[in-house]
């Protein structure tokens, strides 16, 4: 009997087979056997009618879909919520689990949420009979690795492919989005940072990691996996059909705190992490803008694709902003220190045991107001932030008028909100004509919504 394999079929027919297999909950191999048995028996009714759920899965198969690679780490439990959140938004998800991931969550749990079995083994007879790992690498719209362990990132950076996950990552021509998760010492290790630099040069994207408590008792720092909603927003930004909405737009973003020196070891600062400003810069890059990010001292990665200028003080930031003009849009998300000392000591100030040294403070330049009041090189859209602890909207309205900017994004940064330095935000968009109250969401989602509004506003101006 002649031998026929799926790999010998044309691409269109192979795709039809895979969609049909997905609708009927079978592997491609079993679907081929079913078709052949039916044809041999000259039966027309061997394929059962599709249920409502199966029709839904077929619709998902035609929509944007991602491949989620779950690495081995305690953060793997978040991947279950991530899958649910993605499916809620109509994004179909296929899953590859590493052997280590299966120590933390079960394939049964993943299969129950995705509606199909996860892929586990490079040498699985059912999936590899038509070179399954190549199919997994080429078919999705995007590949997401969450959690992305130090081991997985090292394999990807150096081209290793000794299991299904690493083979897929090496074989793909799709965008890869990593959500790193590991102990802070592992994240800051020079080997890991070298690997990240290599991956960034290859246009591999990152979301996170965040700063906070680790699963291990007493451990804290940068290394927490980004929250599921943050990853979802990053996925949606890369799948969005209007991903070039800001093509040709020059955008300036400020981010993070400023440090105002008192002496060589002390400074005045605030609790800003830079997460919101960096997220805005990244969302703008994904929307096609040419982005210059001027950042104060932060501990988070630079957004890929942006021109990043790092500064320390408010005066440094103002000089960098003015040098970066002209721009079409300017978003001032940095939490600039309001005051600085009139002088700062060249040597460390010593305690005398009698009284504290007298610090004379003066106001720093107001970067938002300076740019908004410019007669020349003023951006078409100047957007500021108002971090308040009371009467949030009222203070923002007065700030909008006083500083002559176009929009203010106001938020309540009282300690109990967890917004300052945290991963989520609740925004009130204040313009000259109205106030919009956005729901609580991740800072990545806030950035995505803001970029969409900016694109719409520029379109109206045209």
N, C-alpha and C positions, 0 to 999 in steps of 0.2 A: 504494500500500500504506500502511495506517495506520502511524503512527509511535508506538512505545512505548519509553519510557526507564525505567531502573531507578528513577529518582527519583520516578516516578509510582506506583510500587507501595507497598503499605502497609508499615509498619515491620516487622511480623512476617515477611512474605514476604521482605523485603530481608535480614533477619538470617539466615533459612534459606538464602538464596542464598549469602551470604558464608561460612557454616559449610560448606556443601556444596563451595564453591570451594576452601576451605582444605583440606578432606579430600582433594580430588583434585589439589591442587597447581596449580590454575589461577587466573587472575584471574576476578573476577565476570563481566566481559564475555565471556570465553571460556566460562565455565560456562553462561551464558545461551544462547550460540550452540550449545553441545553439546546442551542440553536441547531447543532448538527443532529442531535437525537430527534428533534422535531422535524427537521427537513427529511431525515431518513424515513421517518414514519409518515411523511406527507401530511403532517398536522398543521393546521393554521391557528389552533387555539392553545398552543403549549405555553405561551407567555401569559401569565395571569394579569388581569386588569390592574392598573396602578391605583393604589390607595391615595387618599388626600396627602398623607405624610410623604409618600413616594413622589408625588407630583411636586411637593414642596422641595424635596431634595434635588429633583431634576432642575427646578428653577434655580436653586443655589448653584448647581454645577455650571449653569450658563452665566452666572454672575461672577464678579471678582472673587477670587479665592486665594487663600494663602496656605503655605505649608508652615506649620509650627513645629519646631524642633525643641523638645523639652530636655534640658540637660540635667545632670545629677546634682541636686542641692536641695536644702530644706525649702528654698523658695519655689520649688516645683509645685507645691500645693497651690500657689497663686495661679498657676497655668490653667487650672480647672475653671476658675472664675474668668480668666482671660478668654478662654474658649466661649464661655456662655455670653460674655459681653460682645464678642465679635459676631456671634450668630444672631444676637438680638438686633444687630445693625445690618443683617442680610449678607454678611461675609462668610462664605463657606470655608471650613477649616479641615485640613488633613493634618495628621500628627505623626511625627517620628519621635520615638522615645529611645534615649540611650539606655544601656544596661544599668547605669548608675541611677537614672531617673526612675527606673522601675523599683528601686529600693525605697523610694519616697512616696510614690503614688502608683496605683495599679493600672495596667492596660484596660482592665474592666471599667474603672472609673472614667478614664478618658473616652473609651468607646461609648459609654452610656450618654455622654454629653455631646460627642460629635456625631453619633449615629452610624459610625463605621469603625472597624478595628484599626487601631494605630499600627504603624509599621515599626517593627522591632529589630529585624535581623537582616544584615546585608546578604545573607545566603538563604533567605526564605524561598522555598521552592514555589510557593503560590504567586509571589510578587515578582520574582526575578526571572521567570520563564520568558518575559519579554523585556528584559533589562530594566527592572522596576526602579532602580535607584536613579537611572538617567531620566526616566519618565517623571519621577518625583522632583528632580532638579529642574526640569524644563517647563512643566505644565503650570505651576502656580504663578500668580501675578506678583507675589512677593514672598520671601522666606524670612520668617521671624524665629530667632533663637531666644527662648525665655524659659528658664534662666540660662544665660550664657556663662558657663563656668570658665575659670582660668584655663582649665585643660582644653576645653573646646575652642577657646579663642587662640590658644597656642597652636593647636592643630591647624586651624584655618590660616593663621599667619604664616605657618611654615609648610603648608601644602601636604599635610599628612592625611591619610584616608584609610584608617584601619577598622572602621565600623560604618554602619549605614549613615549616621548623621554626618560624619566628616566626609564621606564619599559624596553625599548629596551636595554639601557645601562647596566641595572642590569642583563638582561637575556643573554647577549652575551658572547660567548667564543672567540671572535675575538679581534685583537689588536684595541685599541681605541687611536686616535690621537686628542688631544685637541688644539684648537687655541684660547687661552684666549683673551678676550676683555672686558675692564672695566675701570672705572675711576682709576687714579693712587693710590688714597687713598684706594680704595676697593682692589686693587691688593696688596698693602703693608700691609693691615690689617692683624693682627696676625691670625685671624680666617681663612682667605683665604690662608695664607702661611701654616697653619697647614693642611688644606685640600689638598694643593698641595703636601706636604710631604707624606700624606697618599696615595695619588694617585700614586706618584712616587714609593712607596714601592710595589704597586700592578702592576707595569710595565705599567702604563698608560703613553703614550708619549705626549710631548708638542712641539709645534712649536710657537715661540714667548712667551710672547708678546714683541712688539717693543717699543722703546722710541720715543716720539714725541708729536705733538699737538693733543689734544683731540677735539671731536666735540663741547664740551662746550667752550664758549669763555673764554680765559685766563687760561685754564687748560692745563698742559703739564706734561709729565713724562712717566714712564713705564706703559703700559696698552693698547697701540694700537694693534689691531689685526694684525698678520703677513699679508703681502700682498699676494694676490691670487697666484702669481708665487712661492712664498716661500712655501706655503702650497702644491701646486702641486708637487714641488720638493720633499717635505717630503713624500707625498703620493707615488710618483714614486719609491722612495728609498725603501719603504716598500713593494711595489708590484713587484719589479724587480726580474726577474728569477735568476740573478746572485748575489742575496743578500748575499751570503756567499763567495764572490770573494776574500775576505781577511781573510778567516778562517785560523787560525794558525799564522797570522802575528802579530808581536808586533809593535805597532805604538806609537810614541811620538809626541805630538802636544803642541806648546806654543801659548798662546793667550792673548789678552788684552794689556794694557799699563804696565809700571812699574812706581812706585812712588819713587823718590829720595828725602829723607828728607832734608829740610833746617833747620827747627826747629820743635818743637812738633806739630805745626799747619800748616806749609807750606811745599810744596814739588815741585819738578820739574816733569812734566808729559807731556802727549800729549793727543790728542783727540780720541784715539782708544777706541772702544766700546767692542771689543772682539767678535763681531758677526761672523766675518769670521772664526776665529780660532775655536770657539765653534761649528760652523756649520760643519767644517771639522772633528772635533772629533766625532760629532754625526753621520755623514755619514759613517765614518770608523767603528764605532760600529755596525751600521746597516749592513755593509758589512762583519761583522764577526770578525773584528780585536780586539785584546786586546789593549785597548787604555789608555795611561796615558796622561792626560791633565794637563799641568802646566800653571796656569792662574794668571795673575796680577789682580789688583783690578777692578772688573766689576760689573754691576748691573743686569746682565741677568742670567737666571737659568742655573745650571750645566746640561750638556747633560747626559741623563739617560744612564747608562751602562758603562760610562768611570770612571776610577780612577782619581779623581780630586785633585791636590795639589795646594794650594793657596799660593802665595808669594806676596811680596811688591816690592822689589828693584831688579835691574839687577843682582847684586851679589847673591841675594837669588835665582833668577831664574836659574842662571848658576849652582849653587850648586844642585838645585833640578833636573836639566837636567842630570848632570853627575851621580847623584845617581840613576836615572831612566834607565840608560844604563845597558846592551845592549838593542838595539831595531833594528828591521829590517828596519824601515822607520822613519825618523824624519822630521816633517814639522814645520818650525819656522815662525809662523804667528804673533807672538807677536810684538808689536811696542815698542821695548825696548828703554828707554831713553838713548841718546848717552853720556850724561854727568851727573856727580854728583858733589856735593860740596866736597872739601877736608875735611871739618869738618862740623858737624851740631850741632847747639846749643842745649843744654839740656833744656834751657828755651826759651820762646817766645821772639824773637828779637823785641825790642821796637823802635818806631820811635823817633829819637832825635830832629827832626825839623831842623837839619843842613844839613846832607847829608845821602844818602842811604848807608847801610852797604856794604862792599866789599865782594863779593862772588867769591872765587877762585874755578874754575871748573877743573875737570880731566875727562878723557874718561872712560866710563864704559867698562867692558870686552865685547868682540864681541862673543856672544854665538854661532851664526851660523858658524863663521870662526873657532872657537875653536873646535867644534864638527867635522866639515868637514875636518880639518887637523889632526885629531886623527890617530895615528898609530894602535891603538887597540880599539876595541869596536866601530868602526865607522859604522854607519848604512849603509846598502846596497844602500839606496837612501836618500840623504840629500837635502831637498827642502827649499829654503828661499823665502822671499817676498822683493820686492823693492818698497817702497812707494815714488814716485817722484812727482815733480811739473813741470818738464821740461825735454825734451830729454829722455823720459821715457825708451824706448828700449835701447838706447845707454848706459845710466847709468847702466841698468840691465845687459847688456853684460859685462861691465867692472867689475861689482860686482860679476858676476858668476866666472870670471877668478880669481879675487883677493881673493875670499873667498873659492875657491875650492869646491863649492857645485855642485850638479848635475843638479838641475833645479832652475830657479828663476821665480816667479810669480810677474810680474811688473804691477803696476797700477798708474794712475794719481790721486793724492789725493789733487789737487788744490781745494780750497773752493767751486768753482762753480760746481764741479763734484758731491758733496754731498756724496762721497764714504766713507771718514773717519767719522765713526759714523753712516753712513746710512745703508740702507737695500739692496742696489744693488752694483754691482761691474763690472768693465770692465777689463779683465785680458789679459796680453800678456805673454804667456808661452815661456820663453827663455831657450834653452838648448845649448849644445856645437855645435849642427849641424843645428838648425833651430829656427825660431821664429813663434809661432802660435798666431794669434789675435782672441781671443774669443769674441763673441758678448756680449753686455750688458745683464746682467741677475741678478737674485737675488743671494745673497750670499749663500743661500741654494743650488741653482742650480750649482754655481761655485764649491761648496764642492762636490756635486754628480759627476760632470764631473772630478774633480781632483782625486777622489777616483777610478773612472773607469780607469783613465790613470795610476795610481799607480799599480792597479791590473794587467793591461796589461804589464807594465814594469817589474814587478816581475816575471810574466809568461815568458817573453822573457829571463830574466836572468837565470831561471831554465832550 
